[in-house]
Amino acid sequence: MALRCSSSALGASTFGKGKQVRRGAVATLVFRGIQFPPFVASGKYSELEKRLATTEQSLAEAEQRRMEAEERADKEARLARWRVLAGTILTCGLLFLLQWALFGPGAAAALGSRPPA
């Protein structure tokens, strides 16, 4: 058993019986009689590249969905603030009209409030 290291910075490294392995694992235990997986031994990364591409695409789609959801949440929060403000103004206006209708313009004097002398 021997410990062999291959680095992505070194590119392809050769060990074993002259087999070339490209950017495999960072550290690989080499046993006699055990072969490398086909994608490592042949130097073909098409399957891994496809997986990487689909993963990157799904991450980009997830980021896009997150941004859209955040924009919707911001819009809903802004509308909620405007509804609260409009409701407050409307309530104050209705209370003023109700007071005017029930008590009239002289209601303050009738309740015992006197103007300053």
Sequence and secondary structure as in RCSB ss.txt:
>XXXX:A:sequence
MALRCSSSALGASTFGKGKQVRRGAVATLVFRGIQFPPFVASGKYSELEKRLATTEQSLAEAEQRRMEAEERADK
EARLARWRVLAGTILTCGLLFLLQWALFGPGAAAALGSRPPA
>XXXX:A:secstr
 EEEE  TTT EEEETTTEEEES  SEEEE TT    HHHHS   HHHHHHHHHHHHHHHHHHHHHHHHHHHHHH
HHHHHHHHHHHHHHHHHHHHHHHHHHHH TTHHHHTT     
